[in-house]
């Protein structure tokens, strides 16, 4: 798979196979208070998200949280909705239906939570709901490979050491 947003060829799925796929859980710590960690993630993703590797339109595009959407805008003005936010609890968490390069019909679920710890803020990303993906196992495998690099870029942006 070339990108976090690549879609593998659909394969056969046994009944219930998608429901057997465990959530992906990633935790990082950033050296910032909770409110700053939340703002860094949601107000400034265009400054740290690796668009050259994980986006619909590639380097030069712009990603942002806009109202209830996570949106990528290409240099030529085209837009792609990555997700729809359905629970917004600043500065503690947000939950979104997640479908970059796809449609809401084939969405997974993303929750990102922020909590104070001794060294700053723990950011916990839980990605689940694989039964909503067109290819549940392939989609999960792609994100299992992609999320660590994305979060490493966020940690570095927030002043942490990163991977």
GROMACS elastic network, one bead per residue, 0.5 to 0.9 nm:
[ bonds ]
;  ai    aj funct       b0    kb
    1     4     6  0.77353   500
    1     5     6  0.87353   500
    1     6     6  0.60067   500
    1     7     6  0.75251   500
    1     8     6  0.67900   500
    1   142     6  0.69055   500
    2     5     6  0.81169   500
    2     6     6  0.61393   500
    2    53     6  0.81714   500
    2    54     6  0.88590   500
    3     7     6  0.85151   500
    3    53     6  0.60317   500
    3    54     6  0.54353   500
    3    55     6  0.76691   500
    3   142     6  0.76206   500
    3   146     6  0.75426   500
    4     7     6  0.84953   500
    4    53     6  0.75416   500
    4    54     6  0.52061   500
    4    55     6  0.75901   500
    4   139     6  0.86268   500
    4   142     6  0.57194   500
    4   143     6  0.58621   500
    4   144     6  0.89612   500
    4   145     6  0.77432   500
    4   146     6  0.52693   500
    4   147     6  0.77975   500
    5    53     6  0.89717   500
    5    54     6  0.60860   500
    5    55     6  0.63692   500
    5    56     6  0.69940   500
    5    99     6  0.86686   500
    5   100     6  0.61636   500
    5   101     6  0.61846   500
    5   102     6  0.86597   500
    5   139     6  0.86975   500
    5   142     6  0.79214   500
    5   143     6  0.83537   500
    5   146     6  0.89866   500
    6    54     6  0.86557   500
    6    56     6  0.89471   500
    6   101     6  0.78129   500
    6   139     6  0.82954   500
    6   142     6  0.76803   500
    7    10     6  0.82907   500
    7   101     6  0.84186   500
    7   102     6  0.87522   500
    7   134     6  0.85168   500
    7   135     6  0.78136   500
    7   138     6  0.76670   500
    7   139     6  0.68528   500
    7   142     6  0.84311   500
    8    11     6  0.86140   500
    8   135     6  0.70653   500
    8   138     6  0.59673   500
    8   139     6  0.71948   500
    8   142     6  0.86068   500
    9   135     6  0.74251   500
    9   138     6  0.81272   500
   10    13     6  0.87564   500
   10   134     6  0.68050   500
   10   135     6  0.50511   500
   10   136     6  0.86010   500
   10   138     6  0.78655   500
   11   135     6  0.67812   500
   11   137     6  0.88981   500
   11   138     6  0.85647   500
   12   135     6  0.86919   500
   13    16     6  0.80048   500
   13    17     6  0.62001   500
   13    18     6  0.75153   500
   13   135     6  0.82579   500
   13   136     6  0.84334   500
   13   137     6  0.87883   500
   14    17     6  0.52876   500
   14    18     6  0.81379   500
   15    18     6  0.79077   500
   15    19     6  0.88241   500
   16    19     6  0.52609   500
   16    20     6  0.66241   500
   16   131     6  0.85535   500
   17    20     6  0.52364   500
   17    21     6  0.70096   500
   17   131     6  0.82961   500
   17   136     6  0.83990   500
   17   137     6  0.84494   500
   18    21     6  0.55264   500
   18    22     6  0.89813   500
   18   129     6  0.83671   500
   18   130     6  0.58782   500
   18   132     6  0.84026   500
   18   133     6  0.86737   500
   18   135     6  0.86477   500
   18   136     6  0.56401   500
   18   137     6  0.69477   500
   19    22     6  0.79409   500
   19   129     6  0.79031   500
   19   130     6  0.71142   500
   19   131     6  0.59609   500
   19   136     6  0.89323   500
   21   128     6  0.83226   500
   21   129     6  0.86157   500
   21   130     6  0.68575   500
   21   131     6  0.83960   500
   21   136     6  0.79617   500
   21   137     6  0.72596   500
   21   140     6  0.79964   500
   22   128     6  0.72463   500
   22   129     6  0.89401   500
   22   130     6  0.84692   500
   22   140     6  0.89029   500
   23   126     6  0.65762   500
   23   127     6  0.56411   500
   23   129     6  0.74323   500
   23   130     6  0.79679   500
   23   140     6  0.84187   500
   24   125     6  0.79228   500
   24   126     6  0.56495   500
   24   127     6  0.50895   500
   24   128     6  0.63564   500
   24   140     6  0.77897   500
   24   143     6  0.81467   500
   24   144     6  0.67254   500
   25   124     6  0.70359   500
   25   125     6  0.57113   500
   25   127     6  0.65282   500
   25   128     6  0.86833   500
   26   123     6  0.81844   500
   26   124     6  0.57790   500
   26   125     6  0.52099   500
   26   126     6  0.65988   500
   26   127     6  0.86736   500
   26   147     6  0.78427   500
   26   148     6  0.74690   500
   26   151     6  0.84385   500
   27   122     6  0.67281   500
   27   123     6  0.56033   500
   27   125     6  0.63238   500
   27   126     6  0.87634   500
   27   151     6  0.87279   500
   28   121     6  0.83079   500
   28   122     6  0.57632   500
   28   123     6  0.53361   500
   28   124     6  0.66455   500
   28   125     6  0.86413   500
   28   151     6  0.73772   500
   28   152     6  0.82114   500
   28   155     6  0.73237   500
   28   162     6  0.89189   500
   29    32     6  0.87208   500
   29   117     6  0.81861   500
   29   119     6  0.72701   500
   29   120     6  0.66355   500
   29   121     6  0.54565   500
   29   123     6  0.59996   500
   29   124     6  0.86945   500
   29   155     6  0.73078   500
   29   160     6  0.78369   500
   30    33     6  0.83901   500
   30    37     6  0.69989   500
   30   119     6  0.74586   500
   30   120     6  0.56958   500
   30   121     6  0.53883   500
   30   122     6  0.65660   500
   30   123     6  0.75456   500
   30   154     6  0.85341   500
   30   155     6  0.56929   500
   30   156     6  0.83755   500
   30   158     6  0.61341   500
   30   159     6  0.70688   500
   30   160     6  0.56063   500
   30   161     6  0.87329   500
   31    37     6  0.82864   500
   31   119     6  0.59515   500
   31   121     6  0.64847   500
   31   155     6  0.84548   500
   31   158     6  0.68957   500
   31   159     6  0.64652   500
   31   160     6  0.60385   500
   32    35     6  0.81186   500
   32    36     6  0.60243   500
   32    37     6  0.58626   500
   32   116     6  0.89320   500
   32   119     6  0.80179   500
   32   121     6  0.59970   500
   32   158     6  0.71844   500
   32   159     6  0.81498   500
   33    36     6  0.54213   500
   33    37     6  0.61845   500
   33    38     6  0.87120   500
   33   115     6  0.87628   500
   33   116     6  0.68805   500
   33   117     6  0.89784   500
   33   120     6  0.55554   500
   33   121     6  0.58935   500
   34    37     6  0.50719   500
   34    38     6  0.61379   500
   34    39     6  0.85748   500
   34    91     6  0.65327   500
   34    92     6  0.73925   500
   34   114     6  0.61577   500
   34   115     6  0.61119   500
   34   116     6  0.58891   500
   34   120     6  0.73110   500
   34   121     6  0.53933   500
   34   122     6  0.81766   500
   34   123     6  0.89176   500
   35    38     6  0.51865   500
   35    39     6  0.61642   500
   35    40     6  0.85459   500
   35    90     6  0.77129   500
   35    91     6  0.51539   500
   35    92     6  0.78898   500
   35   114     6  0.84980   500
   35   121     6  0.89632   500
   36    39     6  0.50166   500
   36    40     6  0.59364   500
   36    41     6  0.85326   500
   36    91     6  0.82797   500
   36   121     6  0.89494   500
   36   158     6  0.86967   500
   37    40     6  0.50844   500
   37    41     6  0.62839   500
   37    42     6  0.86881   500
   37    91     6  0.81739   500
   37   114     6  0.74057   500
   37   120     6  0.86358   500
   37   121     6  0.66672   500
   37   122     6  0.87380   500
   37   123     6  0.79769   500
   37   158     6  0.72517   500
   38    41     6  0.52049   500
   38    42     6  0.60775   500
   38    43     6  0.79454   500
   38    90     6  0.71233   500
   38    91     6  0.54103   500
   38    92     6  0.72273   500
   38    93     6  0.78876   500
   38   113     6  0.85742   500
   38   114     6  0.67851   500
   38   123     6  0.86281   500
   39    42     6  0.51568   500
   39    43     6  0.50096   500
   39    44     6  0.69631   500
   39    90     6  0.86026   500
   39    91     6  0.75654   500
   40    43     6  0.57065   500
   40    44     6  0.52539   500
   40    45     6  0.70030   500
   40    47     6  0.89394   500
   40    48     6  0.89480   500
   40   154     6  0.80075   500
   40   157     6  0.80773   500
   40   158     6  0.69384   500
   41    44     6  0.60320   500
   41    45     6  0.57254   500
   41    48     6  0.86619   500
   41   154     6  0.72041   500
   41   158     6  0.89173   500
   42    45     6  0.61328   500
   42    64     6  0.73149   500
   42    65     6  0.60227   500
   43    46     6  0.83470   500
   43    64     6  0.69756   500
   43    65     6  0.67128   500
   44    47     6  0.55868   500
   44    48     6  0.73101   500
   44    49     6  0.87909   500
   44    63     6  0.84802   500
   44    64     6  0.71206   500
   44    65     6  0.85748   500
   45    48     6  0.53727   500
   45    49     6  0.53801   500
   45    62     6  0.85004   500
   45    63     6  0.61995   500
   45    64     6  0.61298   500
   45    65     6  0.80862   500
   45   154     6  0.80514   500
   46    49     6  0.58516   500
   46    50     6  0.86167   500
   46    51     6  0.82599   500
   46    61     6  0.84277   500
   46    62     6  0.55238   500
   46    63     6  0.50107   500
   46    64     6  0.63403   500
   47    50     6  0.87456   500
   47    62     6  0.88301   500
   47    63     6  0.87931   500
   47   154     6  0.88319   500
   47   157     6  0.76484   500
   48    51     6  0.84863   500
   48   150     6  0.82490   500
   48   153     6  0.57402   500
   48   154     6  0.56448   500
   48   155     6  0.89109   500
   48   156     6  0.82541   500
   48   157     6  0.59970   500
   49    52     6  0.86945   500
   49    54     6  0.79117   500
   49    55     6  0.88405   500
   49    63     6  0.77548   500
   49   150     6  0.63430   500
   49   151     6  0.84729   500
   49   153     6  0.66916   500
   49   154     6  0.70325   500
   50    53     6  0.56119   500
   50    54     6  0.58875   500
   50    55     6  0.77460   500
   50    58     6  0.89558   500
   50    59     6  0.81307   500
   50   149     6  0.82948   500
   50   150     6  0.64189   500
   50   153     6  0.71867   500
   51    54     6  0.50658   500
   51    55     6  0.50260   500
   51    56     6  0.81764   500
   51    57     6  0.79508   500
   51    58     6  0.54014   500
   51    59     6  0.51774   500
   51    60     6  0.75988   500
   51    61     6  0.70437   500
   51    62     6  0.79631   500
   51    63     6  0.82207   500
   52    55     6  0.69141   500
   52    57     6  0.85906   500
   52    60     6  0.79268   500
   52    61     6  0.88232   500
   53    58     6  0.69954   500
   53    59     6  0.78828   500
   54    57     6  0.89908   500
   54    58     6  0.73420   500
   54   146     6  0.79923   500
   54   150     6  0.82278   500
   55    58     6  0.54158   500
   55    59     6  0.80217   500
   55    61     6  0.82475   500
   55    63     6  0.87449   500
   55    72     6  0.77524   500
   55   100     6  0.77488   500
   55   101     6  0.79942   500
   56    61     6  0.86107   500
   56    72     6  0.75134   500
   56    74     6  0.84478   500
   56    80     6  0.71911   500
   56    82     6  0.88988   500
   56   100     6  0.72517   500
   56   101     6  0.58662   500
   57    60     6  0.79186   500
   57    61     6  0.61190   500
   57    62     6  0.89933   500
   57    72     6  0.78513   500
   57    73     6  0.77495   500
   57    74     6  0.57125   500
   57    75     6  0.83956   500
   57    78     6  0.86887   500
   57    79     6  0.87800   500
   57    80     6  0.85138   500
   58    61     6  0.60744   500
   58    74     6  0.79019   500
   59    62     6  0.84286   500
   59    74     6  0.88022   500
   60    74     6  0.69903   500
   60    75     6  0.61678   500
   61    72     6  0.66950   500
   61    73     6  0.55161   500
   61    75     6  0.54568   500
   61    76     6  0.87467   500
   61    77     6  0.89744   500
   62    71     6  0.81521   500
   62    72     6  0.54630   500
   62    73     6  0.51407   500
   62    74     6  0.64888   500
   62    75     6  0.78043   500
   63    70     6  0.72499   500
   63    71     6  0.55932   500
   63    73     6  0.63873   500
   63    74     6  0.89320   500
   64    69     6  0.82222   500
   64    70     6  0.58237   500
   64    71     6  0.54622   500
   64    72     6  0.65366   500
   64    73     6  0.84394   500
   65    68     6  0.72619   500
   65    69     6  0.57665   500
   65    71     6  0.62586   500
   65    72     6  0.89616   500
   65    85     6  0.88982   500
   66    69     6  0.52264   500
   66    70     6  0.61977   500
   66    71     6  0.68168   500
   67    70     6  0.82798   500
   67    85     6  0.83435   500
   68    83     6  0.84684   500
   68    84     6  0.57575   500
   68    86     6  0.70512   500
   68    87     6  0.89207   500
   68    88     6  0.84318   500
   68    96     6  0.87968   500
   69    81     6  0.67305   500
   69    82     6  0.74646   500
   69    83     6  0.57646   500
   69    85     6  0.57492   500
   69    96     6  0.84877   500
   70    80     6  0.87453   500
   70    81     6  0.59941   500
   70    82     6  0.53053   500
   70    83     6  0.50470   500
   70    84     6  0.63573   500
   70    85     6  0.73767   500
   70    96     6  0.85714   500
   70    98     6  0.87342   500
   71    79     6  0.68465   500
   71    80     6  0.58559   500
   71    82     6  0.55923   500
   71    83     6  0.72419   500
   71    84     6  0.89653   500
   71   100     6  0.88823   500
   72    78     6  0.83565   500
   72    79     6  0.55822   500
   72    80     6  0.52224   500
   72    81     6  0.63385   500
   72    82     6  0.70113   500
   72   100     6  0.89544   500
   73    76     6  0.80139   500
   73    77     6  0.58988   500
   73    78     6  0.56874   500
   73    80     6  0.65217   500
   73    81     6  0.87873   500
   74    77     6  0.52128   500
   74    78     6  0.52006   500
   74    79     6  0.62012   500
   74    80     6  0.83500   500
   75    78     6  0.74647   500
   80   100     6  0.73400   500
   80   101     6  0.69602   500
   80   102     6  0.87267   500
   81    84     6  0.76752   500
   81    98     6  0.89582   500
   81    99     6  0.75616   500
   81   100     6  0.64244   500
   81   101     6  0.77114   500
   81   102     6  0.83772   500
   81   103     6  0.82617   500
   82    97     6  0.85243   500
   82    98     6  0.60078   500
   82    99     6  0.51776   500
   82   101     6  0.68236   500
   82   102     6  0.78210   500
   82   103     6  0.85633   500
   82   104     6  0.89778   500
   83    96     6  0.59379   500
   83    97     6  0.52818   500
   83    99     6  0.55046   500
   83   100     6  0.66208   500
   83   103     6  0.89356   500
   83   104     6  0.77027   500
   83   107     6  0.82063   500
   83   110     6  0.88805   500
   84    95     6  0.84792   500
   84    96     6  0.52036   500
   84    97     6  0.52088   500
   84    98     6  0.67611   500
   84    99     6  0.84935   500
   84   104     6  0.82005   500
   85    88     6  0.68134   500
   85    94     6  0.70796   500
   85    95     6  0.58143   500
   85    97     6  0.64955   500
   85    98     6  0.86166   500
   86    94     6  0.77797   500
   86    95     6  0.59829   500
   86    96     6  0.56231   500
   86    97     6  0.74184   500
   87    93     6  0.79866   500
   87    94     6  0.53935   500
   87    95     6  0.50338   500
   87    96     6  0.70073   500
   88    91     6  0.87280   500
   88    92     6  0.85934   500
   88    93     6  0.64772   500
   88    95     6  0.66683   500
   88    96     6  0.87529   500
   89    92     6  0.55987   500
   89    93     6  0.50869   500
   89    94     6  0.57549   500
   89    95     6  0.87551   500
   90    93     6  0.59766   500
   90    94     6  0.73417   500
   91    94     6  0.86200   500
   91   113     6  0.85579   500
   91   114     6  0.70862   500
   91   115     6  0.88892   500
   92   112     6  0.84118   500
   92   113     6  0.56556   500
   92   115     6  0.66802   500
   93   111     6  0.70863   500
   93   112     6  0.54606   500
   93   114     6  0.60035   500
   93   115     6  0.89228   500
   94   110     6  0.82190   500
   94   111     6  0.57466   500
   94   112     6  0.56250   500
   94   113     6  0.67206   500
   95   109     6  0.72574   500
   95   110     6  0.56000   500
   95   112     6  0.65880   500
   95   113     6  0.87261   500
   96   108     6  0.84391   500
   96   109     6  0.59049   500
   96   110     6  0.52438   500
   96   111     6  0.65026   500
   96   112     6  0.89190   500
   97   104     6  0.72637   500
   97   107     6  0.57945   500
   97   108     6  0.57563   500
   97   110     6  0.63555   500
   97   111     6  0.89975   500
   98   102     6  0.89616   500
   98   103     6  0.89253   500
   98   104     6  0.75378   500
   98   106     6  0.85858   500
   98   107     6  0.52097   500
   98   108     6  0.51055   500
   98   109     6  0.55470   500
   98   110     6  0.61909   500
   98   127     6  0.88754   500
   99   102     6  0.51623   500
   99   103     6  0.58261   500
   99   104     6  0.60059   500
   99   105     6  0.84150   500
   99   106     6  0.65863   500
   99   108     6  0.66003   500
   99   109     6  0.86973   500
   99   133     6  0.84418   500
  100   103     6  0.75499   500
  100   107     6  0.85422   500
  102   105     6  0.81439   500
  102   106     6  0.67301   500
  102   107     6  0.77890   500
  103   106     6  0.56455   500
  103   107     6  0.68644   500
  104   107     6  0.51637   500
  104   108     6  0.87007   500
  105   132     6  0.75694   500
  105   133     6  0.83626   500
  105   134     6  0.88746   500
  106   131     6  0.87879   500
  106   132     6  0.52852   500
  106   134     6  0.56944   500
  107   129     6  0.78657   500
  107   130     6  0.80833   500
  107   131     6  0.86588   500
  107   132     6  0.51291   500
  107   133     6  0.55651   500
  107   134     6  0.82874   500
  108   127     6  0.73109   500
  108   128     6  0.60817   500
  108   130     6  0.56720   500
  108   131     6  0.75349   500
  108   132     6  0.53288   500
  108   133     6  0.60480   500
  109   126     6  0.80795   500
  109   127     6  0.57070   500
  109   128     6  0.52388   500
  109   129     6  0.53435   500
  109   130     6  0.79202   500
  109   132     6  0.83893   500
  110   125     6  0.71650   500
  110   126     6  0.58426   500
  110   128     6  0.65766   500
  110   129     6  0.84126   500
  111   124     6  0.80242   500
  111   125     6  0.58025   500
  111   126     6  0.52386   500
  111   127     6  0.65635   500
  111   128     6  0.86528   500
  112   123     6  0.68315   500
  112   124     6  0.55871   500
  112   126     6  0.63921   500
  112   127     6  0.86674   500
  113   122     6  0.80364   500
  113   123     6  0.57044   500
  113   124     6  0.52018   500
  113   125     6  0.65889   500
  113   126     6  0.85119   500
  114   121     6  0.63256   500
  114   122     6  0.56985   500
  114   124     6  0.65321   500
  115   120     6  0.85147   500
  115   121     6  0.54278   500
  115   122     6  0.53168   500
  115   123     6  0.67739   500
  115   124     6  0.84856   500
  116   119     6  0.81634   500
  116   120     6  0.59642   500
  116   122     6  0.62337   500
  117   120     6  0.53418   500
  117   121     6  0.54142   500
  117   122     6  0.62145   500
  118   121     6  0.78558   500
  119   122     6  0.84340   500
  127   130     6  0.84112   500
  127   140     6  0.85811   500
  127   143     6  0.84135   500
  128   131     6  0.85176   500
  128   140     6  0.82450   500
  129   132     6  0.57771   500
  129   133     6  0.77288   500
  129   136     6  0.86506   500
  130   133     6  0.53756   500
  130   134     6  0.86200   500
  130   135     6  0.81779   500
  130   137     6  0.74357   500
  130   139     6  0.74977   500
  130   140     6  0.67495   500
  131   134     6  0.79062   500
  131   135     6  0.83001   500
  131   136     6  0.57883   500
  131   137     6  0.89926   500
  132   135     6  0.85839   500
  132   136     6  0.72316   500
  133   137     6  0.86075   500
  133   138     6  0.89832   500
  133   139     6  0.68098   500
  133   140     6  0.87491   500
  134   138     6  0.89424   500
  134   139     6  0.79719   500
  135   138     6  0.54943   500
  135   139     6  0.58470   500
  135   140     6  0.84781   500
  136   139     6  0.52596   500
  136   140     6  0.61242   500
  136   141     6  0.86342   500
  137   140     6  0.52017   500
  137   141     6  0.61702   500
  137   142     6  0.86765   500
  138   141     6  0.51177   500
  138   142     6  0.62024   500
  138   143     6  0.87679   500
  139   142     6  0.51708   500
  139   143     6  0.63882   500
  139   144     6  0.85967   500
  140   143     6  0.52736   500
  140   144     6  0.60202   500
  140   145     6  0.86821   500
  141   144     6  0.50079   500
  141   145     6  0.63635   500
  141   146     6  0.86437   500
  142   145     6  0.53255   500
  142   146     6  0.61251   500
  142   147     6  0.86249   500
  143   147     6  0.56011   500
  143   148     6  0.86611   500
  144   147     6  0.60515   500
  144   148     6  0.75542   500
  145   148     6  0.68063   500
  145   149     6  0.80292   500
  146   149     6  0.58578   500
  146   150     6  0.65844   500
  146   151     6  0.89618   500
  147   150     6  0.50533   500
  147   151     6  0.60623   500
  147   152     6  0.84512   500
  148   151     6  0.52303   500
  148   152     6  0.60525   500
  148   153     6  0.87631   500
  148   163     6  0.84869   500
  149   153     6  0.63908   500
  149   154     6  0.88125   500
  149   163     6  0.81354   500
  150   153     6  0.53399   500
  150   154     6  0.65831   500
  150   155     6  0.89395   500
  151   155     6  0.61883   500
  151   156     6  0.86433   500
  151   162     6  0.83077   500
  152   155     6  0.50946   500
  152   156     6  0.62663   500
  152   157     6  0.85900   500
  152   160     6  0.88296   500
  152   161     6  0.85282   500
  152   163     6  0.57983   500
  153   156     6  0.51861   500
  153   157     6  0.61395   500
  153   158     6  0.86654   500
  153   162     6  0.69728   500
  153   163     6  0.87563   500
  154   157     6  0.50075   500
  154   158     6  0.62101   500
  154   159     6  0.87797   500
  154   160     6  0.85794   500
  154   162     6  0.81573   500
  155   158     6  0.51059   500
  155   159     6  0.64336   500
  155   160     6  0.50441   500
  155   161     6  0.69156   500
  155   162     6  0.54046   500
  155   163     6  0.85700   500
  156   159     6  0.51148   500
  156   161     6  0.58210   500
  156   162     6  0.51828   500
  156   163     6  0.86974   500
  157   160     6  0.72367   500
  157   162     6  0.88881   500
  159   162     6  0.85301   500
